[in-house]
Amino acid sequence: MTEETADLPLDQVRTLLAVVDEGTFDAAAAALHVTPSAVSQRVKALEQRTGRVLLLRTKPVRPTESGAVLVRLARQVARLERDAYAELGLSGAAGEPTRVSVAVNADSLATWFIGALTELPQEPRLCFELRREDEAHTAALLREGVVMAAVTSSPDPVPGCAVRFLGRMRYLPCAGPGFAARHLGGPLREALAVAPVVVFDRRDDFQDGFARRFGHGGASTARHYVPTSEGFVEAVAAGLGWGMVPEPQARPLLRAGRLVDFAPDRAVDVPLHWQQWKLDSPALAMVADAVMATARRALRR
């Protein structure tokens, strides 16, 4: 720890983290077994020490950009403390497993990521807090200190993090056979402009990006929002609309005749990366090794 961070009282930093995690000063006070006034005084003292506003007093409370830096510091210190207790043989006495928080996109969750976690040894005991987020946005959770690792599409490391390439997830443009016959029989530039489309949520522009490859401004405004990976694939197979389906999910449905690849030469590969805190944490290192090994088997290189 640097001399500068050593000047930050850890009780104040931990209190800031508690307020962010619990959402309110009163809830943080209950979690820390102190009064709300004590929580408020600690946060104010930390803001005075840093010369920055650290929290937006909304409901729930949210950290400012400066506050997110200290939240990340607090989580890293807590992680190092738990690892030290484990090496001293103290974590077993407490009976608490080590918790690892990871941000991961829905398609990885549905296809290969859980398999990586099942390959981890039974000891030390690990518990996972997985935060589902689009691969283009998972890095933001790392930056805010909400998670300690993430599957992300960004090769640019978040400050304080290391990056490793996982592989490429291939997506196939798919539709149900009946839907394809009705809506996608003509030139795709015109067809994709009007054919109903399935999207994950309102931030999902993947299908629009695919339609733009044909010279159109985007996919049709006739949209079905289906915010789960499995539900998305089922909606496409059921004929609600076309969509970009992960290859591992598409292949069995293509063989069964429930899906057709209506542009077989237009597959899209999305590069995925593993970003994690630069910490000498045995638990995090074990998870990273398992994720890398599984990705080598499951993703295209």
N, C-alpha and C positions, 0 to 999 in steps of 0.2 A: 504493500500500500504506500502511496507517495506521501510526502510530508503535507501536501495540500489536502488530500483526502483525510489524513490523520487528524486534521483540525476540525473535521466534521464530526460532531458527537454522534455516535452510533445509535444512541437511544432516540435522538431526534430523527435520524434517517429511518430507523425502523418504524417510528410513529408515522412518518410520511407514507411509508409503504402500507401500513395498516389502514390509514384513511383511504388510500386509493383502492385497496382490495375490498374494504368493507363498504365503501361508497358514501359514508357520512362520518362526521366527527363523533356522534353519539355511538354509532356501531363500532367504530375503532376503539373508543374508550372502553366499551364492554369487552371487546376482544383482548385488550391490553390490561384490563382490570385496574383502570385508573379513571379519573373523572374527565368529563368532556372538556372542562376548563384546562386540565393538564395537557390534554391532546392539543388544544388550540394554542396554548403557550409554547409547546415544543415546536409546532409548525411555524409559528410566528418567529421564534428564535432562529430557526433554521433559515427562514426567508431573510431575516436581518443579517445573518452571518454570510449568506451567499449574495445578498444584494439583489435578489430576483424574486419575483412572484412564482411560486412553485405549484400552486393549486388554483384551479378555477372553481369557485364556490357554487357549483351547479348541483343538481340532484340527478344521478349520483355525481360526486366530486370527480373531477378529471385533472390529471397533471398537465401543466404547461410543458413546453418543449424542454425547459430547464428542469422542471420537476421530473420528467421522464428519465433524464440522465441519472438523477439521484435514486429514482425507483429501481432502475437497472442495477445501480451500485448496491442497493439494499438487498436485492435478490441474489446477487453474486456473493456478497458477504455471507448471507444465510446459507447458500450452497456450500461454500468453503467450510463454514462452521459444521454443517452436518457431515461433510466428508471427513473432517478432523475427528469428530465424535466416533464415526464408524471405524476409523483406523485405530482409535484408542479402545475399541470394543464397547463403547458406551451406547451406541444406537440400539444394539440388540436388547440391552437392559430396558431401554425405554419402550421397546416393542413396536416402534414406528418404522414403517418402510420408507425408503428414500423416494421422494416425489420428483418426477421429471416432467416438465411442461414443454410441449412441442406444438407448433403451429403447422398444420398440414392441409393440403388442398383435398377437396372431397373425392376427386377421382383417384388419387393415390390411396386415400383411406379405403376406398371400395375395391381396390385391385391388388396392391402389393404391400402397403405399409404395415398393416396389422401383422402380416407374416413375419416381418422383421422383429417385431416385439416378442413374438412367440419363440424366437430362437435364443432369447437371452437366458442365461443361467438362472436357476431358482434362487441362488444366493449371490450377492446380497439381494434382499427383497426390494423390488421396485414397484412403484405405482405411477401411472401415467395420467397426466391431464392434457388431453389432446384438444386443441382449439382449431375448429374447422374454418378455413379461410381460403379464398382464391389464391392461387400460387403467385399472382401478381401483387398481392397485398399482405402475404404472410410476413415479409420483411418488416413491415410497420409494427407488428406485434413484438418483434425482436427489438426494434428501435425504442419502443415504449417500455421495454423491460417486462412485458407480460409473460413472455416465454423465454426459455434458455436456448432453444434450437428451433429451426424451421426448415420445411421443404419449400423452396422458393424458385421462381423463374429468374430471379436477378442474380447475375454473377458478381455484382458489386457488393463488397462486404459492408455490412452495417458496422459503424464504429465499435471496436472492441470484439469483433467477431471474425472467425475464420470461415472460408468457403471451400467446398469441394464439389466437383461435378458428379452428379448421380447418374445421368443418362437422359434419354429422350423418350417422352411419352408420345406415342403415335396416335393420332385421331383420324378416324375415317368418316367421310360425309355419308350419312346413312339415312334411310327412310324405310317404312314398311312397304312391302311390295305393292299393295293396292294404292297407297298414297303416291308412290313414285309413278305409277301408271297414270294416275289422275292429274298430278301437278308437275311432274318433272320430265315429261316426255319430249318437250321442245328444247330450244337453246337454253342453256342454264342461265345465261345473263338475264333473259326475260323471266324465266321460270322462278328464279330465286327472289326476284323483286316482288312477287305476289304470293308465292306459296307459303302457307302457314309454317312457322318455325318454332322449335322448342328451345328455350334458353333457361339458364340456371337461375339467375336473378337479374335485377335491374343493372347490376354492374358488369354482367357477362356480355362482352362484345365479341366473343370468339366467332360466333356464327356470322356476325356482321363483317368481321375481318375476312372470313372465307368468301362471302358474297362479293366483297370488294375486289377479290382476285380476278373476278370475271368482268371487271370494269363497271360494276354497279356501285351505287352509293352505300349499299348495305342490304341486309335482309329485310324481308317484309315486315310491316308493322303489325301483321296478324300474328301475335305471339302468345305462347303458353309458357308461363313461368313455373318451373318445377325444381325446387331448391334442394333436391337430394340426387346423388349420382345414380343410385339404383332407380329412383323414380323417373329421372330424366331419360334413361335408356328405355325403360318400359313405356314411357309416353311416346317415344319415337317408334318403337316396335308396334305399338297399338295404333299408329296411324294419325296421331294428333298433329304431327308436323315433322320436318326433317331436323337433323341436328348432327353435331360433330361428336361421335361416340368413341371413347377410348378403345384402342384395338383389343386389349384383353377382354373387354366386355362385348365387343362387337363380334369377334370370331365365332363363338358358339352359336350366336343368333343368326349369323350369316350362313353357317353350315345347316342350321335347322330351317332356313328359308323364311325366318321371321323378319329379317332385315335384308336390304340390298345396298350395296355400295354404288351410289349413282354417279360417282366421279372417281373411278378406281385409280386414276393417275394423279389425283389431287390430294393425297394424304398430307396432313400437317403434323410435323414433329415439334413438340414443345420441350425445350431443354429444362431440366430440373437440377437444382443445386441444393446442397445441405449447408446451412449456415448455423454456427453455434458459437456460444461465448468462448473466448480464449481463457478457459479456466483449466487448471490441473485437477479435474474432477473425475475420479474413477467411474462413477455412475454414468456421467455424460459420455465418457470415452467408450464405455461398453455399448451404449445405445448407438453411438455414431458408427462403431464397427459393424454392428448388426444391420443397421440401415444401409450402409455402403455395400455389404455383402449381398443383401437381398436385392438391392437396386441393380447390381451387376447382372443378376439373373433375370430380373423382371423387365428392365428397360433396355431400349436400344442404345448402343454405344456410339 
